[in-house]
């Protein structure tokens, strides 16, 4: 939070002063006045009787059903599945607050690129909607209605070589900037439009910023799909198409259907399947998997049924499972892609396919079965070798569920299969080198911290240092993962948790390869400046004690808020229960002091 301060105060204070919590929450929840407060149905859990209370006087919300509570920033974080910085940016943008005045994280150069992309998206949209054009005719032939096309911001790049170029020259935009983000190309000293004679799909991140484009050719030109190159604002591996529109539906359904292409997302969305998104290309990345997991752990892969789609499915399954997702695969039985299927059969038939999606292991084992000859000894051995690798990726309990069936299929004893699966030793452990010249930069144990941001910084960096020193701390810190509030520290922890294998240490090079440069710089800082002094257990115990104290303080504040918003007469039983819990919490706090 300290990164949002200036000499004139903090952006948090400015947001709270400008944003009336009743007005903000009222955009998402139907609120009715109840005395001095407002009540509505909680958006964070299913309920029929309103237990969600908003206090205009105190500028806080509290749910007596699920316990959710906080200020306007906390509400936006929870409702939109954003981190703290993203919630700040969303509210600041909505209420016209200039973040740069407060030391905000976005650079002026990036904001300029976002604005250029926004103008380009508007240019393409105007060309698509204001007069007849081949792009509109093509999309109408594909069965897409105007409302859906506008919702996704679909546009059209005409066949001229310099339409967009001339538009931006009139705007006074430097050609170098346009080239940097892939809107113009350059050859022999001349600039020309990169996208020509194509339907344009704007790629919009979850903050509502246009970060790039995909263009579908309308003639026999190649490539069929042309995407923006990577740029300071567009990293393909960090974004998913359509997630800006569908993430709330994904969160609500607790499931995402992941497809390959832009057209699949748009067609499914039009037919009522809203919990959908697409990887930008067939190669799903670790970062995309982590992004999806913010909204749901349950992923159904629905890639094309051709050989490329099958290969992409196998790669995607492993990446998603490594990220901790529950992965299933659905097969499209008529037509080679979801777009064709749903137009022919409708949403109900599509959802039936979703229900019959095969779990991770079932899909892989069925595929191996199709590709091997179980009637011969050689085929059975090949099958056993391949399924063994699949079973090794499962927990012992999961693997055990399949071993009996595989033994019957192959006529190989269960004991032999178990030996193949569980008999091999654990891979050699890589040891992390000690960081050079470590200097103490963290508070000494037992010193009271008056600044919450410093306290959080201390906890996050010390826990990460412990994990880098000994991989076992990754698992031990799992129940306290909420402490990682800083964006970089959270990404480092999530990546380490994904890479960690039981009884193995984290390989620094592998970890670095999985992170962005700015996150690697944070690791270097931790290794160089956080000292453990061979007191790992004491440092860990101190961190956990501090986290437990934080939890008690947070719960105490929640209970106090709930009691303040309760009616002593109508909620007498509830007030008594809350009071008893509050007394217990305060007693536990006193015992720790």
C-alpha positions as CSV (number, residue, x, y, z in Angstrom):
1,X,0.0,0.0,0.0
2,X,2.9,2.3,0.7
3,X,3.6,2.6,-3.1
4,X,0.5,4.7,-3.5
5,X,1.6,7.6,-1.3
6,X,2.6,11.2,-2.1
7,X,3.3,14.3,-0.2
8,X,-0.4,15.1,-0.5
9,X,-1.7,11.9,1.1
10,X,-2.5,8.5,-0.3
11,X,-4.6,7.4,-3.2
12,X,-6.5,5.1,-0.8
13,X,-7.6,8.1,1.2
14,X,-8.5,9.9,-2.0
15,X,-10.6,7.0,-3.2
16,X,-12.4,6.6,0.1
17,X,-13.2,10.3,0.1
18,X,-14.6,10.3,-3.4
19,X,-16.4,6.9,-3.5
20,X,-19.5,6.5,-1.5
21,X,-19.6,2.9,-0.6
22,X,-23.4,2.7,-1.0
23,X,-23.2,4.1,-4.6
24,X,-20.4,1.7,-5.5
25,X,-21.9,-1.4,-4.1
26,X,-25.3,-0.3,-5.4
27,X,-24.0,-0.8,-9.0
28,X,-23.7,-4.6,-8.2
29,X,-26.2,-5.3,-5.4
30,X,-29.8,-4.1,-5.0
31,X,-29.8,-2.3,-1.7
32,X,-32.8,-1.2,0.4
33,X,-32.6,1.1,3.4
34,X,-32.9,-0.6,6.8
35,X,-32.8,2.1,9.5
36,X,-29.5,3.9,9.2
37,X,-28.0,1.2,7.0
38,X,-28.7,-0.6,3.7
39,X,-29.4,-4.3,3.2
40,X,-29.2,-6.6,0.2
41,X,-28.4,-10.2,-0.9
42,X,-24.8,-11.0,-0.4
43,X,-22.9,-11.3,-3.8
44,X,-20.3,-13.6,-2.2
45,X,-22.5,-16.5,-1.3
46,X,-26.0,-17.7,-2.2
47,X,-28.8,-16.6,0.1
48,X,-32.5,-15.9,-0.1
49,X,-32.8,-13.7,3.0
50,X,-30.7,-10.5,2.9
51,X,-27.9,-10.5,5.4
52,X,-25.5,-8.2,3.6
53,X,-25.4,-4.8,5.3
54,X,-23.8,-1.6,4.1
55,X,-23.2,1.3,6.4
56,X,-23.0,4.7,4.7
57,X,-21.9,6.4,8.0
58,X,-19.0,4.0,8.5
59,X,-18.3,3.3,4.8
60,X,-18.1,-0.4,5.4
61,X,-20.0,-3.5,4.4
62,X,-20.5,-6.7,6.4
63,X,-22.3,-10.0,5.6
64,X,-23.7,-11.8,8.6
65,X,-24.0,-14.9,6.5
66,X,-20.5,-15.5,5.2
67,X,-18.5,-13.0,7.3
68,X,-17.2,-11.0,4.4
69,X,-16.5,-7.4,5.5
70,X,-14.4,-4.4,4.6
71,X,-14.3,-1.0,2.8
72,X,-15.1,-0.1,-0.7
73,X,-11.7,-1.3,-2.0
74,X,-12.1,-4.7,-0.4
75,X,-15.6,-5.0,-2.0
76,X,-14.2,-4.3,-5.5
77,X,-11.3,-6.7,-4.8
78,X,-13.7,-9.5,-3.8
79,X,-16.4,-8.8,-6.4
80,X,-14.1,-8.6,-9.4
81,X,-11.4,-11.1,-8.2
82,X,-8.7,-8.4,-8.3
83,X,-5.6,-7.8,-6.3
84,X,-5.2,-4.6,-4.3
85,X,-3.4,-2.7,-7.0
86,X,-6.0,-3.7,-9.6
87,X,-8.8,-2.6,-7.4
88,X,-7.1,0.7,-6.8
89,X,-6.7,1.2,-10.5
90,X,-10.3,0.3,-11.3
91,X,-11.7,2.7,-8.8
92,X,-9.3,5.4,-9.7
93,X,-10.2,5.1,-13.3
94,X,-13.9,5.1,-12.6
95,X,-13.7,8.3,-10.4
96,X,-11.1,10.2,-12.4
97,X,-8.2,10.0,-9.9
98,X,-4.8,10.4,-11.4
99,X,-2.6,7.7,-10.0
100,X,0.7,9.2,-11.2
101,X,0.3,12.0,-8.7
102,X,0.5,9.3,-6.0
103,X,3.4,7.3,-7.3
104,X,1.2,4.7,-9.1
105,X,2.7,1.7,-10.7
106,X,1.6,2.3,-14.3
107,X,4.2,4.3,-16.4
108,X,3.1,7.2,-18.6
109,X,4.6,5.3,-21.6
110,X,2.3,2.3,-21.0
111,X,-0.7,4.6,-20.6
112,X,0.1,6.2,-23.9
113,X,0.3,2.7,-25.5
114,X,-3.1,1.8,-24.0
115,X,-4.6,5.0,-25.3
116,X,-3.2,4.3,-28.8
117,X,-4.7,0.8,-28.8
118,X,-8.0,2.3,-27.5
119,X,-8.1,4.7,-30.4
120,X,-7.2,1.9,-32.9
121,X,-10.0,-0.2,-31.5
122,X,-12.5,2.6,-32.0
123,X,-11.2,3.2,-35.6
124,X,-11.7,-0.5,-36.4
125,X,-15.2,-0.5,-34.7
126,X,-16.3,2.5,-36.7
127,X,-15.2,0.9,-39.9
128,X,-17.1,-2.2,-39.0
129,X,-20.4,-0.6,-37.9
130,X,-20.9,2.7,-39.8
131,X,-21.1,1.3,-43.3
132,X,-21.4,-2.0,-45.2
133,X,-18.1,-3.8,-45.3
134,X,-16.7,-7.4,-46.0
135,X,-16.0,-7.9,-42.3
136,X,-19.5,-7.3,-41.1
137,X,-20.9,-9.5,-44.0
138,X,-18.5,-12.3,-43.0
139,X,-19.5,-12.2,-39.3
140,X,-23.2,-12.1,-40.1
141,X,-22.7,-15.2,-42.3
142,X,-21.2,-16.9,-39.3
143,X,-24.5,-16.3,-37.5
144,X,-23.3,-13.6,-35.0
145,X,-25.8,-10.9,-34.1
146,X,-24.9,-7.2,-33.8
147,X,-25.3,-7.0,-30.0
148,X,-22.7,-9.8,-29.5
149,X,-20.3,-8.2,-32.0
150,X,-20.5,-4.8,-30.3
151,X,-20.1,-6.4,-26.8
152,X,-16.8,-7.9,-27.9
153,X,-15.8,-4.7,-29.8
154,X,-15.3,-6.5,-33.1
155,X,-13.9,-4.2,-35.8
156,X,-12.8,-4.2,-39.5
157,X,-9.4,-3.3,-41.0
158,X,-10.0,-2.4,-44.7
159,X,-7.8,-3.5,-47.6
160,X,-5.9,-0.2,-48.0
161,X,-2.3,-0.1,-47.0
162,X,-2.4,3.1,-45.0
163,X,-5.9,3.8,-43.6
164,X,-4.9,3.5,-39.9
165,X,-1.5,5.1,-40.6
166,X,-3.2,8.2,-42.0
167,X,-5.7,8.3,-39.1
168,X,-2.9,8.4,-36.5
169,X,-0.9,10.9,-38.5
170,X,-3.9,13.2,-38.2
171,X,-3.8,12.5,-34.4
172,X,-0.1,13.5,-34.3
173,X,1.0,10.1,-33.0
174,X,4.6,9.1,-33.6
175,X,5.0,6.3,-36.1
176,X,7.7,4.7,-33.9
177,X,5.1,4.2,-31.1
178,X,2.7,2.6,-33.6
179,X,5.4,0.3,-34.8
180,X,6.3,-0.6,-31.2
181,X,2.9,-2.0,-30.5
182,X,2.4,-3.7,-33.9
183,X,-0.2,-1.4,-35.5
184,X,2.3,-0.4,-38.3
185,X,5.0,-2.3,-40.1
186,X,8.0,-0.8,-41.8
187,X,9.8,-1.8,-45.0
188,X,12.5,0.1,-46.9
189,X,11.9,3.2,-44.8
190,X,8.1,3.2,-45.4
191,X,5.3,2.6,-42.9
192,X,2.1,0.6,-43.7
193,X,-0.8,-0.9,-41.8
194,X,-0.1,-4.3,-40.3
195,X,-3.7,-5.3,-40.3
196,X,-5.4,-5.2,-43.7
197,X,-8.7,-6.8,-45.0
198,X,-9.3,-8.5,-41.7
199,X,-12.0,-8.8,-39.0
200,X,-10.4,-7.3,-35.9
201,X,-10.7,-8.8,-32.5
202,X,-9.5,-6.4,-29.7
203,X,-7.7,-8.2,-26.9
204,X,-8.7,-6.6,-23.6
205,X,-7.2,-7.4,-20.2
206,X,-9.1,-7.7,-17.0
207,X,-8.6,-4.1,-16.2
208,X,-10.5,-3.1,-19.4
209,X,-7.3,-1.9,-21.3
210,X,-7.0,-2.8,-25.0
211,X,-3.6,-4.5,-25.1
212,X,-3.5,-5.9,-28.7
213,X,-5.5,-7.3,-31.6
214,X,-6.2,-10.5,-33.5
215,X,-7.1,-10.2,-37.2
216,X,-8.9,-12.9,-39.2
217,X,-8.2,-12.6,-43.0
218,X,-11.2,-12.3,-45.3
219,X,-9.6,-13.6,-48.5
220,X,-7.0,-16.2,-49.4
221,X,-4.2,-14.3,-47.7
222,X,-2.0,-15.7,-45.1
223,X,-1.7,-16.1,-42.2
224,X,-5.4,-16.9,-41.5
225,X,-5.1,-15.2,-38.1
226,X,-2.6,-12.4,-37.5
227,X,-2.0,-11.3,-33.9
228,X,-0.2,-8.2,-32.5
229,X,3.4,-8.9,-31.6
230,X,4.5,-8.8,-28.0
231,X,4.9,-5.2,-26.7
232,X,5.4,-3.3,-23.5
233,X,1.6,-3.7,-22.9
234,X,1.0,-7.1,-24.5
235,X,2.5,-10.4,-23.4
236,X,0.6,-13.2,-24.9
237,X,1.5,-15.6,-22.1
238,X,-0.1,-13.4,-19.5
239,X,-3.6,-12.9,-21.1
240,X,-6.7,-14.8,-22.2
241,X,-9.3,-13.7,-24.7
242,X,-12.7,-12.8,-23.4
243,X,-11.8,-12.9,-19.7
244,X,-12.6,-9.3,-19.3
245,X,-16.2,-10.1,-20.0
246,X,-16.5,-13.6,-18.6
247,X,-14.5,-13.8,-15.4
248,X,-17.5,-13.1,-13.2
249,X,-19.5,-15.9,-14.8
250,X,-16.5,-18.2,-14.5
251,X,-16.3,-17.3,-10.8
252,X,-20.1,-17.8,-10.3
253,X,-20.2,-21.1,-12.1
254,X,-16.9,-22.2,-10.5
255,X,-15.8,-23.6,-13.8
256,X,-14.2,-22.3,-17.0
257,X,-14.5,-23.8,-20.5
258,X,-11.3,-23.1,-22.3
259,X,-11.4,-23.0,-26.1
260,X,-8.9,-22.3,-28.8
261,X,-10.2,-19.4,-30.8
262,X,-11.8,-16.0,-30.8
263,X,-14.8,-17.3,-32.8
264,X,-15.4,-20.1,-30.3
265,X,-15.6,-17.7,-27.4
266,X,-17.9,-15.3,-29.2
267,X,-20.2,-18.0,-30.6
268,X,-20.5,-19.8,-27.2
269,X,-21.2,-16.5,-25.5
270,X,-24.0,-15.6,-27.9
271,X,-25.6,-18.9,-27.3
272,X,-25.6,-18.4,-23.5
273,X,-22.4,-20.2,-22.5
274,X,-20.7,-17.3,-20.6
275,X,-18.1,-19.1,-18.5
276,X,-15.7,-19.3,-21.4
277,X,-12.3,-18.0,-22.4
278,X,-9.6,-18.8,-25.0
279,X,-5.8,-19.0,-24.9
280,X,-4.2,-16.7,-27.4
281,X,-2.9,-19.4,-29.6
282,X,-3.0,-23.1,-28.8
283,X,0.0,-23.1,-26.4
284,X,-1.4,-22.6,-23.0
285,X,1.1,-21.0,-20.6
286,X,1.8,-21.4,-16.9
287,X,0.9,-17.7,-16.4
288,X,-2.4,-18.2,-18.1
289,X,-3.1,-21.2,-15.9
290,X,-2.3,-19.2,-12.8
291,X,-4.6,-16.4,-14.0
292,X,-7.5,-18.8,-14.5
293,X,-7.0,-20.2,-11.0
294,X,-7.8,-16.8,-9.6
295,X,-11.4,-17.4,-10.7
296,X,-11.8,-21.2,-10.5
297,X,-9.8,-24.4,-10.1
298,X,-12.1,-26.3,-12.4
299,X,-11.1,-26.2,-16.1
300,X,-12.8,-28.0,-19.0
301,X,-10.6,-28.0,-22.1
302,X,-12.6,-27.8,-25.3
303,X,-10.0,-27.6,-28.1
304,X,-10.5,-28.6,-31.7
305,X,-10.7,-32.4,-32.4
306,X,-7.9,-32.3,-35.0
307,X,-4.4,-33.4,-34.4
308,X,-3.2,-29.9,-33.5
309,X,-6.1,-29.6,-31.0
310,X,-5.3,-32.9,-29.4
311,X,-1.7,-32.0,-29.0
312,X,-2.7,-28.7,-27.4
313,X,-5.0,-30.5,-25.1
314,X,-2.3,-32.8,-23.8
315,X,0.1,-29.8,-23.2
316,X,-2.6,-27.7,-21.6
317,X,-3.7,-30.5,-19.3
318,X,-0.2,-30.9,-17.8
319,X,0.2,-27.1,-17.3
320,X,-3.2,-26.7,-15.7
321,X,-2.7,-29.7,-13.4
322,X,0.8,-28.4,-12.4
323,X,-0.9,-25.1,-11.4
324,X,-3.3,-27.0,-9.1
325,X,-6.4,-27.0,-11.3
326,X,-8.9,-29.8,-11.7
327,X,-8.8,-30.6,-15.4
328,X,-11.3,-32.3,-17.6
329,X,-11.5,-32.7,-21.4
330,X,-14.7,-32.6,-23.4
331,X,-15.0,-33.9,-26.9
332,X,-17.0,-32.1,-29.6
333,X,-18.9,-34.9,-31.4
334,X,-20.3,-33.0,-34.4
335,X,-18.1,-30.5,-36.2
336,X,-14.5,-30.0,-35.4
337,X,-14.9,-27.0,-33.1
338,X,-17.2,-25.6,-30.4
339,X,-18.5,-22.8,-32.7
340,X,-19.8,-25.3,-35.3
341,X,-21.3,-27.6,-32.7
342,X,-23.3,-25.0,-30.7
343,X,-24.7,-23.4,-33.8
344,X,-25.9,-26.8,-35.0
345,X,-27.1,-28.3,-31.7
346,X,-27.6,-25.4,-29.2
347,X,-26.5,-24.6,-25.7
348,X,-28.3,-27.5,-24.0
349,X,-26.5,-30.1,-26.1
350,X,-23.2,-28.3,-25.5
351,X,-23.7,-28.4,-21.7
352,X,-24.4,-32.2,-21.9
353,X,-21.0,-32.6,-23.5
354,X,-19.5,-30.5,-20.7
355,X,-21.1,-32.8,-18.1
356,X,-19.6,-35.8,-19.8
357,X,-16.1,-34.4,-19.9
358,X,-13.3,-36.9,-19.0
359,X,-11.1,-36.3,-16.0
360,X,-7.4,-35.8,-16.5
361,X,-6.3,-39.4,-16.1
362,X,-9.2,-40.9,-18.0
363,X,-8.5,-38.8,-21.0
364,X,-4.8,-39.6,-21.1
365,X,-5.4,-43.4,-20.5
366,X,-8.1,-43.6,-23.1
367,X,-5.8,-41.9,-25.6
368,X,-3.0,-44.3,-24.9
369,X,-5.4,-47.2,-25.2
370,X,-6.4,-46.0,-28.7
371,X,-2.8,-45.8,-29.8
372,X,-1.6,-49.2,-28.7
373,X,-2.3,-52.8,-29.6
374,X,-3.4,-54.6,-26.4
375,X,-3.6,-57.9,-28.3
376,X,0.1,-58.4,-28.5
377,X,2.8,-58.7,-25.7
378,X,4.7,-55.8,-27.2
379,X,1.6,-53.6,-27.3
380,X,0.8,-54.4,-23.7
381,X,4.3,-53.6,-22.6
382,X,4.2,-50.3,-24.5
383,X,0.8,-49.5,-23.0
384,X,2.1,-50.3,-19.5
385,X,5.2,-48.1,-19.9
386,X,3.1,-45.1,-21.1
387,X,0.3,-45.4,-18.5
388,X,2.9,-45.7,-15.8
389,X,4.0,-42.2,-16.6
390,X,0.5,-41.0,-16.3
391,X,-0.1,-42.8,-13.0
392,X,3.1,-41.4,-11.5
393,X,1.7,-37.9,-12.0
394,X,-1.2,-38.8,-9.8
395,X,-1.4,-39.1,-6.0
396,X,-1.1,-42.7,-4.7
397,X,-4.8,-42.7,-3.9
398,X,-5.7,-41.6,-7.4
399,X,-3.3,-44.0,-9.0
400,X,-4.7,-46.9,-7.0
401,X,-8.2,-46.3,-8.5
402,X,-6.9,-47.1,-12.0
403,X,-4.4,-49.9,-11.3
404,X,-7.0,-52.7,-11.0
405,X,-8.7,-51.8,-14.3
406,X,-5.3,-51.6,-16.1
407,X,-4.3,-55.0,-14.7
408,X,-7.5,-56.6,-16.2
409,X,-6.9,-54.9,-19.6
410,X,-3.3,-55.9,-19.9
411,X,-3.3,-59.2,-18.0
412,X,-0.4,-57.9,-16.0
413,X,-0.5,-58.4,-12.2
414,X,-1.5,-55.5,-10.0
415,X,1.7,-56.0,-8.1
416,X,3.9,-55.6,-11.1
417,X,2.1,-52.4,-12.1
418,X,2.4,-51.0,-8.6
419,X,6.2,-51.8,-8.7
420,X,6.4,-49.8,-12.0
421,X,4.5,-46.9,-10.6
422,X,5.8,-46.6,-7.0
423,X,9.0,-48.5,-7.1
424,X,11.3,-45.8,-8.6
425,X,13.2,-43.6,-6.2
426,X,12.7,-39.9,-5.9
427,X,14.7,-37.7,-8.3
428,X,17.9,-36.1,-7.0
429,X,17.5,-33.0,-5.1
430,X,18.9,-29.7,-6.3
431,X,20.4,-27.5,-3.6
432,X,20.0,-23.8,-3.7
433,X,23.3,-21.9,-3.2
434,X,23.5,-19.6,-0.3
435,X,23.1,-16.0,-1.1
436,X,26.3,-13.9,-0.8
437,X,26.9,-11.1,1.7
438,X,23.6,-11.1,3.4
439,X,22.8,-8.1,5.5
440,X,20.1,-7.8,8.1
441,X,17.3,-5.6,6.8
442,X,14.3,-7.1,8.6
443,X,13.0,-6.2,12.1
444,X,14.3,-8.2,15.0
445,X,12.0,-10.8,16.4
446,X,9.8,-9.4,19.1
447,X,10.1,-5.8,18.0
448,X,6.6,-4.3,17.7
449,X,5.7,-3.1,14.3
450,X,3.6,0.1,14.0
451,X,3.3,0.1,10.2
452,X,1.1,-2.6,8.7
453,X,2.8,-2.4,5.3
454,X,6.3,-2.9,6.9
455,X,4.9,-5.8,8.9
456,X,3.5,-7.4,5.7
457,X,6.7,-6.8,3.8
458,X,8.7,-8.4,6.7
459,X,6.5,-11.5,6.7
460,X,6.4,-12.1,3.0
461,X,10.1,-11.7,2.4
462,X,11.1,-13.8,5.4
463,X,8.7,-16.6,4.4
464,X,10.0,-16.6,0.8
465,X,13.6,-16.6,2.1
466,X,12.8,-19.7,4.2
467,X,11.2,-21.4,1.1
468,X,14.3,-20.7,-1.0
469,X,16.5,-22.1,1.7
470,X,14.4,-25.2,2.3
471,X,11.6,-26.4,0.0
472,X,9.7,-28.0,2.9
473,X,8.7,-24.6,4.1
474,X,6.6,-24.1,1.0
475,X,4.1,-26.8,2.1
476,X,4.3,-25.7,5.7
477,X,3.4,-22.1,4.8
478,X,0.5,-23.2,2.6
479,X,-2.2,-22.6,5.3
480,X,-1.0,-19.0,5.6
481,X,-0.8,-18.1,1.9
482,X,-3.1,-15.1,2.5
483,X,-0.1,-13.2,3.9
484,X,1.3,-12.7,0.3
485,X,-0.4,-9.4,-0.6
486,X,2.4,-7.8,-2.5
487,X,2.0,-8.7,-6.2
488,X,5.6,-9.8,-6.8
489,X,5.8,-11.8,-3.6
490,X,2.5,-13.5,-4.4
491,X,3.6,-14.5,-7.9
492,X,6.9,-15.8,-6.5
493,X,5.1,-17.9,-3.9
494,X,2.5,-19.3,-6.3
495,X,5.2,-20.2,-8.8
496,X,7.3,-21.9,-6.1
497,X,4.2,-23.8,-4.9
498,X,3.6,-25.0,-8.4
499,X,7.2,-26.1,-9.0
500,X,7.7,-27.7,-5.6
501,X,8.0,-31.5,-5.4
502,X,8.0,-33.4,-2.1
503,X,11.4,-33.7,-0.5
504,X,13.1,-31.6,-3.3
505,X,14.5,-28.1,-3.2
506,X,13.5,-25.3,-5.5
507,X,15.9,-24.8,-8.4
508,X,16.7,-21.1,-8.7
509,X,17.2,-21.2,-12.5
510,X,13.9,-23.0,-13.1
511,X,12.1,-20.6,-10.8
512,X,13.7,-17.6,-12.6
513,X,12.6,-18.9,-16.0
514,X,9.0,-19.1,-14.8
515,X,8.9,-15.5,-13.6
516,X,9.0,-12.0,-15.1
517,X,12.3,-10.0,-14.8
518,X,10.9,-7.7,-12.1
519,X,9.9,-10.7,-10.0
520,X,13.4,-12.2,-10.4
521,X,14.8,-8.9,-9.1
522,X,12.8,-9.3,-6.0
523,X,14.2,-12.8,-5.5
524,X,17.7,-11.5,-5.9
525,X,17.0,-8.8,-3.3
526,X,15.6,-11.4,-0.8
527,X,18.6,-13.7,-1.3
528,X,21.1,-10.9,-0.8
529,X,19.4,-9.0,2.0
530,X,17.3,-11.3,4.2
531,X,19.5,-13.1,6.8
532,X,18.4,-16.4,8.5
533,X,21.6,-16.9,10.5
534,X,20.8,-20.7,10.8
535,X,17.7,-19.8,12.8
536,X,15.2,-21.1,10.2
537,X,12.7,-22.6,12.7
538,X,12.8,-19.6,15.0
539,X,12.2,-17.2,12.0
540,X,9.3,-19.5,10.8
541,X,7.7,-19.7,14.2
542,X,8.0,-15.9,14.5
543,X,6.3,-15.4,11.1
544,X,3.5,-17.8,11.9
545,X,2.9,-16.1,15.3
546,X,2.6,-12.7,13.6
547,X,0.2,-14.1,11.0
548,X,-1.9,-15.7,13.7
549,X,-2.0,-12.4,15.6
550,X,-3.0,-10.6,12.4
551,X,-5.8,-13.1,11.9
552,X,-7.1,-12.5,15.4
553,X,-7.0,-8.7,14.9
554,X,-8.8,-9.0,11.6
555,X,-11.5,-11.2,13.1
556,X,-11.8,-8.9,16.0
557,X,-12.5,-5.9,13.7
558,X,-15.0,-8.0,11.7
559,X,-16.9,-8.9,14.9
560,X,-16.9,-5.3,16.1
561,X,-18.3,-4.1,12.7
562,X,-20.9,-6.8,12.8
563,X,-21.9,-5.9,16.3
564,X,-22.1,-2.2,15.4
565,X,-24.4,-3.0,12.5
566,X,-26.6,-5.4,14.5
567,X,-29.9,-4.6,16.1
568,X,-29.9,-5.6,19.8
569,X,-33.6,-6.4,19.8
570,X,-34.2,-8.2,16.5
571,X,-30.8,-9.9,16.4
572,X,-30.5,-10.7,20.1
573,X,-29.3,-14.3,19.6
574,X,-26.9,-13.3,16.9
575,X,-25.5,-10.5,19.0
576,X,-24.9,-12.9,21.9
577,X,-23.1,-15.3,19.7
578,X,-20.9,-12.6,18.2
579,X,-20.1,-11.2,21.7
580,X,-19.0,-14.6,23.0
581,X,-16.7,-15.1,20.0
582,X,-15.4,-11.5,20.4
583,X,-14.5,-12.2,24.1
584,X,-12.7,-15.4,23.1
585,X,-10.7,-13.6,20.4
586,X,-9.7,-10.8,22.8
587,X,-8.7,-13.4,25.4
588,X,-6.5,-15.2,22.9
589,X,-4.9,-11.8,21.9
590,X,-4.2,-11.0,25.5
591,X,-2.5,-14.4,26.0
592,X,-0.2,-13.7,23.1
593,X,0.9,-10.3,24.4
